[in-house]
Amino acid sequence: MRRLFMTSVAVAVLGVPVSAQTEPSSDTGLAQQVVREIAQIKGGTTPEQWLQVHPDEKLQMFNGAQYANDTQRWCARTVVTHSATTGRAWTRSVYFYDPQPPDDDALPAQGTSPGAVVETTCQLGLMWIDVPEGNLAVGTKLTEAIQATVLSHYGVGSVPRLGPDGFGAVGWKGTQQWNVDGAVLTVAYDQFRGARHRVLVRLAFANSDAIHDLVKDTEQVHIDLMARRDELIGKVKEAGMPVATTTKMTALLEKPDYFSGQNRPSDTEVLAAFRDWLRPQSHNRPRSRQ
């Protein structure tokens, strides 16, 4: 009885309802909404199928290149804006992309409208949630709340090895990623200079143009550069210059790792190699007739 009396007094003095102690914080509530949005996204969904489940949304058709949310090649999208009256303003966009052509390259049936083709053939490839927040501390806290809720549903995430891939990604802070049903889920706080700051959640499938395999792309660049280097070395060796001169010139290309910036020759070494390379040529040139 005494405990109940003291609790009643504390509530009266503080003016805080007892039920508020068990209600989720605004950050937690929004994080739970975000995870519910993620759960609704299925790769390959057509606009027609999406609108059957989301009848209140309006399909926007592509109307010329417009770079937004890391994508510019979409064919249709829907955009839903939640006003601040729900606790915090935020936007969820879903993008659909052109499908791969059929094996027989068959065209749509004659008389099919362009809109019908888009609605029945384009495929979902990207979801983007944007939560405007200019305060770094507040934005970081919300980002961590979303990441914690995502972790509870999809397990431990990872930090991108080469940094996140996206327009302005250099300004993304505290980035974590997950693999979700064949898509890459990214949650970060975006404080890219010159743009409004925000918490972002991006779920990108392979058919979107919003994300690339940076590790694979980087490895391919390395392969391409090495091929160009080997081609140049071959041309140096085929030039028929003296052995010592050829060895010095090929060493400039073979020993350093220009891709990682390791063991680069000094300016003096480069100059000496090129001087020796050019000197024999000047001696072997035919003299001009007087």
GULUM-377504 format. One line per field, with one value per residue (C-alpha): residue number from 1; x, y negated, z negated; residue in three letters. Coordinates in steps of 0.1 Angstrom, whole numbers, plus 2048, in hexadecimal, padded with zeros to 3 digits. Each point is the difference from the previous one (the first is absolute). Layout:
// residues N
num <- (NUM	...)
east <- (X	...)
north <- (Y	...)
up <- (Z	...)
residuo <- (ALA	...)
// end
This chain:
// residues 290
num <- (1	2	3	4	5	6	7	8	9	10	11	12	13	14	15	16	17	18	19	20	21	22	23	24	25	26	27	28	29	30	31	32	33	34	35	36	37	38	39	40	41	42	43	44	45	46	47	48	49	50	51	52	53	54	55	56	57	58	59	60	61	62	63	64	65	66	67	68	69	70	71	72	73	74	75	76	77	78	79	80	81	82	83	84	85	86	87	88	89	90	91	92	93	94	95	96	97	98	99	100	101	102	103	104	105	106	107	108	109	110	111	112	113	114	115	116	117	118	119	120	121	122	123	124	125	126	127	128	129	130	131	132	133	134	135	136	137	138	139	140	141	142	143	144	145	146	147	148	149	150	151	152	153	154	155	156	157	158	159	160	161	162	163	164	165	166	167	168	169	170	171	172	173	174	175	176	177	178	179	180	181	182	183	184	185	186	187	188	189	190	191	192	193	194	195	196	197	198	199	200	201	202	203	204	205	206	207	208	209	210	211	212	213	214	215	216	217	218	219	220	221	222	223	224	225	226	227	228	229	230	231	232	233	234	235	236	237	238	239	240	241	242	243	244	245	246	247	248	249	250	251	252	253	254	255	256	257	258	259	260	261	262	263	264	265	266	267	268	269	270	271	272	273	274	275	276	277	278	279	280	281	282	283	284	285	286	287	288	289	290)
east <- (800	81C	812	7E1	7FB	824	7FD	7E1	811	81E	7EA	7EC	820	812	7E1	80A	7E6	80A	7F8	81B	81A	7F7	7FA	81C	815	7F9	821	7F7	7DD	80E	81A	7E5	7EC	820	804	7DC	806	81F	7EC	7E7	81B	803	818	7EF	7DF	7EE	7EF	7DF	806	80D	7E1	7E9	80F	804	7E1	804	821	804	817	817	80E	823	801	824	821	7FF	81A	7F0	807	81E	7EC	7F7	7F6	7DF	7E0	7E6	7FF	7E9	807	7EF	806	7F8	7FA	80F	7DD	809	81E	81A	7FF	80F	7FC	800	806	7FF	80F	7F9	818	7FE	801	819	7F3	7F1	814	7EC	802	7DA	7F0	7E0	7DF	7F6	7E9	80D	803	822	7F2	7F4	822	811	7E7	803	824	816	80E	807	825	803	7F0	80D	7F5	80A	7FD	80B	814	819	80C	81E	7FB	7DA	806	81B	7EA	7E3	818	80C	7DC	7F7	81F	7F9	7DC	80D	81A	7E5	7EE	81C	81F	821	808	822	814	806	824	807	7E5	7DC	7F8	7E9	7FD	80F	809	820	7E9	7EF	809	7FD	7F6	7F5	7F4	7ED	7F8	7DA	7EF	81A	801	819	7F1	813	7F8	815	7FF	806	812	80D	80A	7EA	7E2	7E5	80B	7EB	7FD	7FF	7F5	806	7F6	810	7FC	818	7E8	802	81C	803	81B	81E	818	81C	818	7F9	802	821	80F	7F5	811	820	7FE	7FB	81D	817	7F6	809	821	809	7F7	817	81D	7FC	803	81F	811	7F7	810	823	812	820	7FA	80B	7EA	7E2	805	800	7E1	7EC	80A	7EC	7E1	807	80D	7E8	7DB	7F0	7DE	807	81A	81C	825	7FC	821	80D	7FF	826	7FD	7E5	814	820	7ED	7F0	821	812	7E2	801	826	807	7E4	811	821	7EF	7ED	80C	813	7EE	80F	812)
north <- (800	7E9	808	7F8	7DF	7F6	808	7EB	7E3	803	800	7E2	7EC	809	7FE	81F	81B	823	80E	7EA	815	81D	7EE	802	7E0	7ED	80E	823	7FC	7F2	81C	81A	7EF	801	825	806	7ED	816	81F	7F6	7FD	81E	800	805	7F1	7EE	7DE	811	819	7E4	7EA	81E	800	7DA	7F3	7DD	7FA	7EF	80D	7E6	807	7F8	7DE	7FA	804	7F3	80C	807	819	80F	809	7F1	81D	80A	805	7F9	7F8	7F9	7E6	7FF	7E2	802	7DE	7F4	805	825	7F7	7FA	7F8	81B	80C	823	805	820	803	818	808	80E	826	814	808	822	81C	7FE	7DA	800	7DE	7F8	808	7E7	7E6	802	7DD	7F4	7FC	824	80C	7ED	80C	825	804	7E7	80F	7F2	7F9	7E5	7F2	7E0	7F1	7DD	7F0	7DC	7F7	7E4	806	818	80E	805	80F	818	80B	808	812	816	807	80B	815	811	809	80D	815	810	80B	807	807	7EF	7E8	7F6	7E1	7FC	80A	7E4	7E8	7FE	7FD	7E3	7DC	7EA	820	7EF	7ED	820	806	81F	815	824	818	821	81A	803	818	7F9	7DB	7E9	7ED	7E0	7EB	7E0	7DC	7E9	7DF	7FA	7DC	7E9	817	803	819	81F	824	817	824	80F	823	806	81F	80A	7F3	7DC	7E8	7F4	817	813	81B	7E8	81D	811	7DF	7F7	822	7FC	7DE	810	81B	7E7	7EA	81F	809	7DD	801	822	7F3	7E3	816	815	7E2	7F4	822	801	7DF	810	7E8	80A	81A	7E9	7E4	817	810	7DD	7F6	81F	7FE	7E0	814	822	7F9	7E6	807	7E1	80D	7FE	7E5	816	7FF	7E4	7F4	7DD	7E4	804	825	7F9	7E4	815	81D	7EA	7EE	821	80B	7E2	7FC	81F	7F5	7DF	812	817	7E6	7FB	7E0	7E6	7F8	7DF)
up <- (800	7F7	821	814	7ED	807	825	803	7EF	818	81E	7F4	7F9	820	816	813	807	7F6	823	80F	7EF	817	820	81A	806	820	80E	7F8	80F	820	801	7FD	81D	815	7FB	809	820	808	7FA	81B	81B	817	81E	821	7F5	81D	7FC	805	7E4	7E9	806	7F8	7DD	7FE	811	7F1	811	822	81B	80F	822	80A	811	80A	7EE	7DC	7E8	7DE	7E4	812	81F	822	816	7F0	814	7E4	7DB	7E3	7E5	7DF	7E8	7DB	7F1	7DF	7F0	7FD	7EA	81A	825	817	824	80F	825	814	822	81D	81C	824	800	813	824	804	80F	821	801	804	7FF	7EC	811	81A	7F2	7DD	7F1	7F4	7DD	7FF	80B	7E4	7E6	80A	809	7EC	7E0	7DE	7FA	7E5	7E1	7F0	7DF	7F9	7DD	7FF	7E1	7FF	7DD	801	7DC	806	823	7F3	7E4	818	817	7E4	7F5	824	802	7DF	80B	821	7EE	7EB	81F	819	7EA	7FD	81D	80D	808	826	807	819	7F3	80B	824	808	80B	7E4	7ED	7F4	7E7	7F3	7DB	7EB	81E	7FC	81A	801	81B	801	818	81C	7FA	7EE	7E3	7F5	7E2	7FA	7F5	81E	7F9	823	803	814	7FC	7E6	7E5	7FA	7F4	81E	805	822	80B	823	816	81C	81B	7F3	809	7DC	7F5	80E	7F3	7F7	7F8	822	813	7EF	808	825	801	7F3	81A	81C	7F4	7FE	824	80C	7ED	80F	823	7FB	7F3	81F	816	7ED	805	825	806	805	7E9	7ED	7E4	7E4	80C	805	7DE	7EF	813	7F9	7DB	7FD	809	7F1	7DD	7F3	7F6	80F	7F7	7DA	803	7F3	80A	818	811	7F8	819	804	809	819	810	802	810	81B	806	807	815	816	803	816	817	807	808	818	813	824	806	815	821	804)
residuo <- (MET	ARG	ARG	LEU	PHE	MET	THR	SER	VAL	ALA	VAL	ALA	VAL	LEU	GLY	VAL	PRO	VAL	SER	ALA	GLN	THR	GLU	PRO	SER	SER	ASP	THR	GLY	LEU	ALA	GLN	GLN	VAL	VAL	ARG	GLU	ILE	ALA	GLN	ILE	LYS	GLY	GLY	THR	THR	PRO	GLU	GLN	TRP	LEU	GLN	VAL	HIS	PRO	ASP	GLU	LYS	LEU	GLN	MET	PHE	ASN	GLY	ALA	GLN	TYR	ALA	ASN	ASP	THR	GLN	ARG	TRP	CYS	ALA	ARG	THR	VAL	VAL	THR	HIS	SER	ALA	THR	THR	GLY	ARG	ALA	TRP	THR	ARG	SER	VAL	TYR	PHE	TYR	ASP	PRO	GLN	PRO	PRO	ASP	ASP	ASP	ALA	LEU	PRO	ALA	GLN	GLY	THR	SER	PRO	GLY	ALA	VAL	VAL	GLU	THR	THR	CYS	GLN	LEU	GLY	LEU	MET	TRP	ILE	ASP	VAL	PRO	GLU	GLY	ASN	LEU	ALA	VAL	GLY	THR	LYS	LEU	THR	GLU	ALA	ILE	GLN	ALA	THR	VAL	LEU	SER	HIS	TYR	GLY	VAL	GLY	SER	VAL	PRO	ARG	LEU	GLY	PRO	ASP	GLY	PHE	GLY	ALA	VAL	GLY	TRP	LYS	GLY	THR	GLN	GLN	TRP	ASN	VAL	ASP	GLY	ALA	VAL	LEU	THR	VAL	ALA	TYR	ASP	GLN	PHE	ARG	GLY	ALA	ARG	HIS	ARG	VAL	LEU	VAL	ARG	LEU	ALA	PHE	ALA	ASN	SER	ASP	ALA	ILE	HIS	ASP	LEU	VAL	LYS	ASP	THR	GLU	GLN	VAL	HIS	ILE	ASP	LEU	MET	ALA	ARG	ARG	ASP	GLU	LEU	ILE	GLY	LYS	VAL	LYS	GLU	ALA	GLY	MET	PRO	VAL	ALA	THR	THR	THR	LYS	MET	THR	ALA	LEU	LEU	GLU	LYS	PRO	ASP	TYR	PHE	SER	GLY	GLN	ASN	ARG	PRO	SER	ASP	THR	GLU	VAL	LEU	ALA	ALA	PHE	ARG	ASP	TRP	LEU	ARG	PRO	GLN	SER	HIS	ASN	ARG	PRO	ARG	SER	ARG	GLN)
// end
